[in-house]
């Protein structure tokens, strides 16, 4: 479903999806966040971004910024 709020200027930029989970326990116990991450990527596609312009960042799942890896 498209939105009149998303303009061609928006679509000319990349869409970035990032949901922060900083501990392994959060990753295990909060599976809905992983589903939301995928749903947000799908929503960006539905709003008009091309799949190649949607970045889903999840490389740091379970890594805390409070302590080095």
C-alpha positions as YAML, in Angstrom:
chain: A
units: angstrom
residues:
- id: 1
  name: UNK
  ca: [0.00, 0.00, 0.00]
- id: 2
  name: UNK
  ca: [1.53, 3.29, -1.13]
- id: 3
  name: UNK
  ca: [1.35, 6.49, 0.89]
- id: 4
  name: UNK
  ca: [1.01, 10.05, -0.32]
- id: 5
  name: UNK
  ca: [3.53, 10.96, 2.38]
- id: 6
  name: UNK
  ca: [6.32, 9.10, 0.57]
- id: 7
  name: UNK
  ca: [7.61, 11.26, -2.27]
- id: 8
  name: UNK
  ca: [10.00, 10.57, -5.12]
- id: 9
  name: UNK
  ca: [12.64, 12.42, -3.07]
- id: 10
  name: UNK
  ca: [12.24, 9.79, -0.34]
- id: 11
  name: UNK
  ca: [12.40, 6.94, -2.82]
- id: 12
  name: UNK
  ca: [15.62, 8.33, -4.28]
- id: 13
  name: UNK
  ca: [17.29, 7.58, -0.94]
- id: 14
  name: UNK
  ca: [17.95, 4.20, 0.68]
- id: 15
  name: UNK
  ca: [15.53, 2.73, 3.22]
- id: 16
  name: UNK
  ca: [17.30, 1.39, 6.32]
- id: 17
  name: UNK
  ca: [15.68, -1.00, 8.80]
- id: 18
  name: UNK
  ca: [17.45, -1.38, 12.14]
- id: 19
  name: UNK
  ca: [16.07, -2.91, 15.34]
- id: 20
  name: UNK
  ca: [18.48, -3.01, 18.25]
- id: 21
  name: UNK
  ca: [18.82, -6.06, 20.49]
- id: 22
  name: UNK
  ca: [21.95, -5.83, 22.59]
- id: 23
  name: UNK
  ca: [22.04, -9.12, 24.47]
- id: 24
  name: UNK
  ca: [21.83, -12.75, 23.34]
- id: 25
  name: UNK
  ca: [18.88, -13.18, 25.74]
- id: 26
  name: UNK
  ca: [16.97, -10.42, 23.94]
- id: 27
  name: UNK
  ca: [17.56, -12.13, 20.61]
- id: 28
  name: UNK
  ca: [16.28, -15.45, 21.99]
- id: 29
  name: UNK
  ca: [13.41, -14.10, 24.09]
- id: 30
  name: UNK
  ca: [12.14, -11.36, 21.78]
- id: 31
  name: UNK
  ca: [11.53, -13.20, 18.52]
- id: 32
  name: UNK
  ca: [8.82, -10.70, 17.60]
- id: 33
  name: UNK
  ca: [11.53, -8.09, 17.02]
- id: 34
  name: UNK
  ca: [13.03, -10.27, 14.29]
- id: 35
  name: UNK
  ca: [9.60, -10.58, 12.68]
- id: 36
  name: UNK
  ca: [9.11, -6.82, 12.93]
- id: 37
  name: UNK
  ca: [12.46, -6.25, 11.24]
- id: 38
  name: UNK
  ca: [11.33, -8.33, 8.26]
- id: 39
  name: UNK
  ca: [7.90, -6.69, 8.26]
- id: 40
  name: UNK
  ca: [9.48, -3.22, 8.17]
- id: 41
  name: UNK
  ca: [11.56, -4.26, 5.17]
- id: 42
  name: UNK
  ca: [8.42, -5.52, 3.45]
- id: 43
  name: UNK
  ca: [6.63, -2.26, 4.28]
- id: 44
  name: UNK
  ca: [9.42, -0.21, 2.70]
- id: 45
  name: UNK
  ca: [8.95, -2.31, -0.45]
- id: 46
  name: UNK
  ca: [5.20, -1.74, -0.38]
- id: 47
  name: UNK
  ca: [5.78, 2.01, -0.03]
- id: 48
  name: UNK
  ca: [7.78, 1.99, -3.25]
- id: 49
  name: UNK
  ca: [11.44, 1.33, -2.44]
- id: 50
  name: UNK
  ca: [13.14, -1.15, -4.73]
- id: 51
  name: UNK
  ca: [14.47, -4.25, -2.92]
- id: 52
  name: UNK
  ca: [18.04, -3.28, -3.84]
- id: 53
  name: UNK
  ca: [17.51, 0.05, -2.03]
- id: 54
  name: UNK
  ca: [16.34, -1.49, 1.26]
- id: 55
  name: UNK
  ca: [19.06, -2.22, 3.81]
- id: 56
  name: UNK
  ca: [18.23, -4.42, 6.78]
- id: 57
  name: UNK
  ca: [20.94, -4.14, 9.40]
- id: 58
  name: UNK
  ca: [21.18, -7.05, 11.82]
- id: 59
  name: UNK
  ca: [24.92, -7.81, 11.94]
- id: 60
  name: UNK
  ca: [25.20, -6.71, 15.56]
- id: 61
  name: UNK
  ca: [22.28, -8.67, 17.05]
- id: 62
  name: UNK
  ca: [23.16, -9.78, 20.55]
- id: 63
  name: UNK
  ca: [26.25, -7.59, 20.80]
- id: 64
  name: UNK
  ca: [26.31, -5.01, 23.55]
- id: 65
  name: UNK
  ca: [27.89, -1.61, 23.09]
- id: 66
  name: UNK
  ca: [28.70, -1.66, 26.80]
- id: 67
  name: UNK
  ca: [31.42, -4.26, 26.45]
- id: 68
  name: UNK
  ca: [33.82, -5.13, 23.63]
- id: 69
  name: UNK
  ca: [33.10, -8.29, 21.57]
...
